[in-house]
């Protein structure tokens, strides 16, 4: 597949997001789909209360339109799109409950786990029926067949990735920009591995997120909400599973991993020692409270993710 096809998918998705944004955002305002800001966050974030959320409604259809226009209707395309949309629906339900009841808690942890387990189960069945391998690529130690355990592996990858993206989505444009970089990297990986339809899907998602940044960059006119963050996490996990790079995702998605680890370490330290490691977690709030501007935090974190993604791609290609 020529690179120009990936470029076209990227460009169309970007354009579609720019067109859909001015249509969706006024509707979200009219329907009063405003964001509720958690009290324990930085005080200056309270001024963001009421900003329209569920911005995933902008880039999800934009990415799907471009992907299905430029890619063949293959099993890998449908599997990636299924994870993307299914997790977006779960996120949409979560956002809807928060908005309806004007609270920070949407779906309960148990409800989310049940929904994510069902999605993972459906993904696993379709994955097996499509003839994909149930081996785990460890690189240094080769591949290991894990059989039925691959279902649990799929669930773990989905849970970890969706939660990591959700945790990172705390500053204007932070998660969207970092995810755009990650999907661009996966477009290269999929293309290099001759998974051309998946490469188109990832390129389209990268383009749609760049278009979404026009509305989501500071000062954000719309937040992606769980509708967007869970959809991104689902698509990122599916891309890793379909390219057999689940362990590489820890490196490629370095920013999401660091943000998640900052929360885990903060909670563990406080429970075990009664002391906090960071001023606030996730890590982006620590730097805010240290005096960094929101733009500075976002740009530095984008640069870190770009470095992680670029080095992961180069290592995989030349390994």
Secondary structure, 3 states (H helix, E strand, C coil): CCHHHHHHHHHHHHHHHHHHHHHHHHHHHHCCCECCCCCCCCHHHHHHCCCECCCHHHHHHHHHHHHHHHCCCCHHHHHHHHHHHHHHHHHHHHHHHHHHHCCCCCCCHHHHHHHHHHHHHHHHHHHHHCCCCCEEECCCCCEEECCCHHHHHHHHHHHHHHHHHHHHCCCCCHHHHHHHHHHHHHHHHHHHCCCHHHHHHHHHHHHHHHHHHHHHCCCCCCCCHHHHHHHHHHHHHHHHHHCCCCCCHHHHCHHHHHHHHHHHHHHHHHHHHCCCCCCCCCHHHHHHHCCCCHHHHHHHHHHHHHHHHHHHHHHHHHC
